[in-house]
Amino acid sequence: MTQFNNNITQILESHDKIFNTSGEKEIEEVFEGYEKIQNKKVTG
């Protein structure tokens, strides 16, 4: 399960917004308690 969580974190860190059926939202609005790590580039 840790590998799954790490992959989600990498995806969230590499994007600013999420688009779902309720429209375009900031990631922090969709995932309560999530705080984006600033100035960190994810490559892969």
N, C-alpha and C positions, 0 to 999 in steps of 0.2 A: 504494500500500500504506500510506502514511502516513495517509491519510484513514481507512482501516479501523482502524488502530491508535488513532487519536485518538477514534474513536467508541467503541471498546471501553473505553478509559480513562474516558471520560465516563460510560458505563454503570456501570463498577466503582466510580467515585467517588460515584455517587448511590445506591448500595446497600450494605448492611452484610453481607448473607448471600446465598448461592446455594443453590438447591434443585435437586438432580439425583437420579439413580437411587440414589445412596448416601445420600441424606438431605439435611438442611439443614446447610450448612457455612459457616464464615466464609470470606470471599473469599480471605483470605491463606492459608487451608489448601488451597484449590483451585489457586490460581495461585502456585506457588513463586517467591519473589523479589519478589513484588508488595508494595508498601507503600502503604497508603492515605494520601493527603494529608489531614491533620486540619484541621478548621475551614474547609473549602472547599466552598461550595455550587455545584452545577452546575445551571444552569437551561437550559431549551430546549424 
